[in-house]
Amino acid sequence: MRRREFIALLGGAVTWPMVGLAQQARVYKIGVISAGSASASARAHPAFVQALSELGWVEGKNILFEYRYADNRLERLPIFATELVGLNVDIIVAIGTLAPIAAKEATSTIPVIMVSAGDPFASGLVTNLARPGGNVTGVSTMSAELGAKRLQMLKELLPNLSRVAVIWNAVNPYATRDFKETVGAAQALGVEVHSIEVRSPADFSNAYEAITRHRRDALIIVNDPLTGSRYKELADFAIKNLLPSISSYREFVDAGALISYGSDSADMRRRAASFVDRVLRGENPGDLPVEQPNKFDLVINMKTAKALGLTIPSPLLARADELIE
């Protein structure tokens, strides 16, 4: 080896540890923004923090969090996103669909990692799932026909199902997509859909009254931060009114809803942590493909089934990933 090449190699060997030490000495600021509440996010957020820790990012050591929760007051989202930009955060972790939209509108330079975004392509968050190309990437819950599959499960459980109430946030693009899928499946199955739209926490009282007044055979809860903030209340309402209920998040089933079928929110947070890690280590978010769910969990609350006087069909039981006894 020539002397000049040896010196260059030696210099390179010294440079990389020095860069590593510089990175370790710096404390990165991570902004977290959600349309929902801190209490709702708390169910899955520890998985995100733990995954970051396993990747070498420890809160108080080399990362700090700046949290902004809108508590379903959507007018706060643009304000909070602008605040995070003003704080010069190094990365924004945006939960749901509406939060990353607000973050993208607030900045085109700070990387935005979306978590559980509904339909990032249709909502304009990215122009290409395989190569986003901008400052936004992350994990999406998007998967074709989930709304239809949930209705089919209800039909399997209740062969005589003819009328179903669907409670959904009409402001959320993903909830709108899910509702339309459900309506399409209902037409094919000969089921009448009663649309129960909510846009703010103040709408739930009227929503419950409408469901009670127009008696239905079952309740479908289209999940988003707004309905997610009422998971226990919705589960209690369904049991009180003897309504078999289905949603996408297992937290509803833990609270007493009958069935959940969808991606795991904690798993979504863990996968989002890997995006944060890669971007903080220098990768371009526009080069990182958006990830979609590769596993869907079916969870059934057997105690609720018993309370409702229902016998879960054997094929549905066999497909369940978990039974809550």
C-alpha positions as CSV (number, residue, x, y, z in Angstrom):
1,M,0.0,0.0,0.0
2,R,1.3,3.4,-0.9
3,R,2.1,5.8,2.0
4,R,-0.5,8.4,0.8
5,E,-3.2,5.7,0.7
6,F,-2.2,4.5,4.2
7,I,-2.5,8.0,5.6
8,A,-5.9,8.5,3.9
9,L,-7.1,5.2,5.3
10,L,-5.8,6.1,8.8
11,G,-7.5,9.5,8.6
12,G,-10.8,7.9,7.6
13,A,-10.5,5.4,10.5
14,V,-10.1,8.4,12.9
15,T,-12.9,10.5,11.4
16,W,-15.8,8.2,11.8
17,P,-15.5,7.7,15.7
18,M,-15.2,11.5,16.0
19,V,-18.5,11.9,14.0
20,G,-20.1,9.4,16.3
21,L,-19.0,11.2,19.4
22,A,-20.3,14.5,18.0
23,Q,-23.7,12.8,17.3
24,Q,-23.8,11.4,20.8
25,A,-23.1,14.8,22.3
26,R,-25.9,16.5,20.5
27,V,-29.5,16.4,21.8
28,Y,-32.1,16.2,19.1
29,K,-35.6,17.7,19.6
30,I,-38.5,15.5,18.4
31,G,-41.9,17.2,18.1
32,V,-44.9,15.0,18.6
33,I,-48.3,16.2,17.3
34,S,-51.7,14.6,17.4
35,A,-55.3,15.6,16.8
36,G,-56.2,13.4,19.8
37,S,-55.5,13.5,23.5
38,A,-52.4,12.7,25.6
39,S,-54.4,10.0,27.4
40,A,-55.4,8.3,24.2
41,S,-51.9,8.4,22.9
42,A,-50.5,7.1,26.2
43,R,-51.7,3.6,25.4
44,A,-49.3,3.2,22.5
45,H,-46.6,5.8,23.0
46,P,-44.5,3.8,25.4
47,A,-43.8,1.3,22.6
48,F,-42.4,4.2,20.5
49,V,-40.2,5.4,23.3
50,Q,-38.9,1.9,24.0
51,A,-38.2,1.2,20.4
52,L,-36.2,4.5,20.1
53,S,-34.3,3.5,23.3
54,E,-33.4,0.1,21.7
55,L,-32.0,2.0,18.7
56,G,-29.8,4.2,20.9
57,W,-32.1,7.2,21.4
58,V,-32.7,7.9,25.0
59,E,-35.0,10.6,26.3
60,G,-33.0,13.2,28.4
61,K,-29.7,11.9,27.0
62,N,-29.7,12.5,23.2
63,I,-33.3,13.3,22.5
64,L,-36.0,15.5,23.9
65,F,-39.7,15.5,23.1
66,E,-42.0,18.5,22.5
67,Y,-45.6,17.3,22.7
68,R,-48.7,19.0,21.2
69,Y,-52.1,17.3,21.6
70,A,-55.1,19.1,20.1
71,D,-57.7,17.2,22.2
72,N,-59.8,17.0,19.1
73,R,-60.0,20.7,18.7
74,L,-58.8,20.6,15.1
75,E,-58.3,24.3,14.8
76,R,-55.3,23.9,17.1
77,L,-53.4,21.6,14.7
78,P,-52.0,24.4,12.4
79,I,-51.0,26.5,15.5
80,F,-49.2,23.6,17.1
81,A,-47.5,22.6,13.9
82,T,-46.2,26.2,13.5
83,E,-45.1,26.2,17.2
84,L,-43.0,23.1,16.6
85,V,-41.4,24.6,13.5
86,G,-40.6,27.7,15.5
87,L,-38.9,25.6,18.2
88,N,-36.5,24.3,15.5
89,V,-37.3,20.6,16.2
90,D,-35.2,18.2,14.2
91,I,-38.1,16.0,13.3
92,I,-41.9,15.9,13.7
93,V,-43.7,12.8,14.5
94,A,-47.4,13.3,13.5
95,I,-50.0,10.8,14.6
96,G,-53.1,10.0,12.5
97,T,-54.0,11.7,9.2
98,L,-54.9,15.3,10.2
99,A,-51.7,16.0,12.2
100,P,-49.3,15.1,9.4
101,I,-51.3,17.3,7.0
102,A,-50.9,20.2,9.4
103,A,-47.2,19.5,9.8
104,K,-46.6,19.3,6.1
105,E,-48.4,22.6,5.6
106,A,-46.2,24.2,8.3
107,T,-42.9,23.0,6.9
108,S,-41.3,21.6,3.7
109,T,-37.9,21.2,5.2
110,I,-38.3,19.5,8.7
111,P,-38.7,15.8,8.3
112,V,-42.3,14.6,9.2
113,I,-42.8,11.0,10.2
114,M,-46.5,10.1,10.1
115,V,-47.8,7.4,12.4
116,S,-51.0,5.5,11.5
117,A,-51.9,7.9,8.7
118,G,-55.0,6.7,6.9
119,D,-54.5,7.3,3.2
120,P,-51.3,9.4,2.7
121,F,-51.6,9.4,-1.1
122,A,-55.3,10.5,-1.3
123,S,-54.8,13.1,1.4
124,G,-51.8,14.6,-0.4
125,L,-49.2,13.8,2.2
126,V,-47.1,11.9,-0.4
127,T,-47.1,11.6,-4.2
128,N,-45.7,8.1,-4.3
129,L,-45.8,5.5,-1.5
130,A,-42.6,3.8,-2.8
131,R,-40.6,7.0,-3.1
132,P,-42.4,9.9,-1.2
133,G,-39.9,12.5,-2.6
134,G,-40.7,15.2,0.0
135,N,-40.2,15.7,3.7
136,V,-43.0,13.2,4.7
137,T,-42.8,9.5,5.1
138,G,-43.7,6.9,7.8
139,V,-46.3,4.3,8.6
140,S,-49.8,4.2,7.2
141,T,-52.8,2.1,8.3
142,M,-54.1,2.1,4.8
143,S,-55.3,-1.2,3.5
144,A,-58.0,-1.9,0.9
145,E,-61.4,-3.0,2.0
146,L,-60.9,-3.1,5.8
147,G,-64.3,-1.4,6.3
148,A,-65.9,-4.0,4.1
149,K,-64.2,-6.8,6.0
150,R,-65.5,-5.6,9.4
151,L,-69.1,-5.5,8.1
152,Q,-68.6,-9.0,6.7
153,M,-67.5,-10.2,10.1
154,L,-70.7,-8.7,11.6
155,K,-72.8,-10.5,9.0
156,E,-71.0,-13.7,9.8
157,L,-71.8,-13.2,13.5
158,L,-75.4,-12.0,12.8
159,P,-76.7,-13.8,9.7
160,N,-80.0,-11.7,10.0
161,L,-78.1,-8.4,10.1
162,S,-80.2,-5.9,8.2
163,R,-79.5,-2.5,9.8
164,V,-76.2,-1.1,11.1
165,A,-75.2,2.2,12.6
166,V,-71.8,3.6,11.6
167,I,-70.3,6.4,13.7
168,W,-67.5,8.2,12.0
169,N,-65.6,11.5,11.9
170,A,-66.8,13.3,8.8
171,V,-63.8,15.7,9.0
172,N,-61.2,13.0,8.7
173,P,-60.3,11.9,5.1
174,Y,-59.5,8.4,6.2
175,A,-62.7,8.0,8.1
176,T,-64.6,9.2,5.0
177,R,-62.8,6.5,2.9
178,D,-63.5,3.8,5.5
179,F,-67.2,4.8,5.6
180,K,-67.6,4.7,1.9
181,E,-66.0,1.2,1.8
182,T,-68.6,0.1,4.4
183,V,-71.5,1.5,2.5
184,G,-70.3,-0.3,-0.7
185,A,-70.1,-3.6,1.2
186,A,-73.5,-3.0,2.8
187,Q,-75.1,-2.6,-0.6
188,A,-73.6,-5.9,-1.7
189,L,-74.8,-7.7,1.5
190,G,-78.3,-6.1,1.5
191,V,-77.6,-4.2,4.8
192,E,-79.0,-0.7,5.5
193,V,-76.4,1.8,6.8
194,H,-77.4,4.5,9.2
195,S,-74.7,7.2,9.0
196,I,-73.9,8.8,12.4
197,E,-71.5,11.7,11.7
198,V,-69.4,13.4,14.4
199,R,-67.1,16.3,13.9
200,S,-66.3,17.4,17.5
201,P,-66.7,16.1,21.1
202,A,-69.9,18.1,21.3
203,D,-71.6,15.9,18.7
204,F,-71.6,12.6,20.7
205,S,-74.7,13.3,22.8
206,N,-76.8,13.7,19.6
207,A,-75.1,10.7,18.0
208,Y,-76.1,8.5,20.9
209,E,-79.6,9.8,20.8
210,A,-79.9,9.1,17.1
211,I,-78.6,5.5,17.4
212,T,-81.0,4.8,20.2
213,R,-84.0,6.4,18.4
214,H,-83.3,4.5,15.1
215,R,-82.9,1.0,16.4
216,R,-80.1,-0.9,14.6
217,D,-78.7,-4.4,14.8
218,A,-75.1,-3.5,15.4
219,L,-72.6,-0.6,15.7
220,I,-69.5,0.0,13.6
221,I,-67.0,2.5,15.1
222,V,-64.7,4.0,12.4
223,N,-61.6,4.8,14.4
224,D,-59.7,8.1,14.4
225,P,-58.5,10.4,17.2
226,L,-62.0,11.7,17.8
227,T,-63.8,8.4,18.2
228,G,-60.6,7.0,19.9
229,S,-60.9,9.6,22.6
230,R,-64.3,8.0,23.5
231,Y,-63.4,4.3,23.4
232,K,-64.7,3.5,26.9
233,E,-67.8,5.6,26.5
234,L,-68.6,4.0,23.1
235,A,-68.1,0.5,24.4
236,D,-70.3,1.1,27.5
237,F,-73.0,2.6,25.2
238,A,-73.0,-0.4,22.9
239,I,-73.3,-2.9,25.8
240,K,-76.0,-0.8,27.5
241,N,-78.0,-0.8,24.3
242,L,-77.3,-4.5,23.5
243,L,-75.5,-3.5,20.3
244,P,-72.7,-5.8,19.0
245,S,-69.9,-3.5,18.1
246,I,-66.8,-3.6,16.0
247,S,-63.9,-1.3,15.5
248,S,-60.3,-1.4,14.3
249,Y,-58.4,-0.8,17.6
250,R,-58.2,-3.5,20.2
251,E,-58.4,-0.8,23.0
252,F,-62.1,-0.7,22.3
253,V,-62.3,-4.4,22.9
254,D,-60.3,-4.1,26.1
255,A,-62.9,-1.5,27.2
256,G,-65.8,-3.8,26.4
257,A,-66.5,-3.6,22.7
258,L,-67.2,-6.9,21.0
259,I,-64.7,-7.2,18.2
260,S,-61.7,-5.3,16.8
261,Y,-60.0,-6.0,13.5
262,G,-57.1,-3.8,12.4
263,S,-53.5,-3.0,12.7
264,D,-51.9,-2.8,16.2
265,S,-51.3,0.8,17.3
266,A,-48.3,-0.1,19.4
267,D,-46.7,-1.9,16.5
268,M,-47.3,1.2,14.3
269,R,-45.4,3.3,16.9
270,R,-42.5,0.8,17.0
271,R,-42.2,0.9,13.2
272,A,-42.3,4.7,13.2
273,A,-39.3,4.7,15.6
274,S,-37.2,3.1,12.9
275,F,-38.0,5.9,10.5
276,V,-37.0,8.5,13.2
277,D,-33.7,6.6,13.7
278,R,-32.9,6.5,10.0
279,V,-33.7,10.2,9.5
280,L,-31.8,11.3,12.5
281,R,-28.8,9.3,11.2
282,G,-28.9,11.2,8.0
283,E,-31.2,9.5,5.6
284,N,-33.6,11.5,3.4
285,P,-37.2,11.0,4.3
286,G,-38.2,11.3,0.7
287,D,-36.1,8.2,-0.1
288,L,-37.8,6.0,2.6
289,P,-40.9,4.1,1.3
290,V,-44.1,4.5,3.2
291,E,-44.9,1.3,5.1
292,Q,-48.3,-0.3,5.2
293,P,-49.7,-2.9,7.7
294,N,-48.6,-6.4,7.0
295,K,-50.6,-8.0,9.9
296,F,-54.1,-7.5,11.1
297,D,-55.3,-8.7,14.5
298,L,-58.8,-10.0,15.2
299,V,-59.7,-9.7,18.9
300,I,-63.0,-10.9,20.4
301,N,-64.3,-10.0,23.9
302,M,-66.0,-13.2,25.0
303,K,-67.3,-11.6,28.2
304,T,-69.2,-9.0,26.0
305,A,-70.5,-11.8,23.8
306,K,-71.9,-13.5,26.8
307,A,-73.5,-10.3,28.1
308,L,-75.1,-9.8,24.7
309,G,-76.3,-13.4,24.6
310,L,-74.3,-14.1,21.5
311,T,-72.6,-17.3,20.4
312,I,-69.5,-16.6,18.3
313,P,-69.4,-18.9,15.2
314,S,-66.6,-21.4,15.3
315,P,-65.0,-20.2,12.0
316,L,-64.8,-16.6,13.5
317,L,-63.3,-18.0,16.7
318,A,-60.7,-20.0,14.8
319,R,-59.5,-16.9,13.0
320,A,-59.2,-14.8,16.2
321,D,-55.7,-13.8,17.3
322,E,-56.9,-13.2,20.8
323,L,-60.0,-14.0,22.9
324,I,-60.6,-11.8,26.0
325,E,-62.3,-14.1,28.6
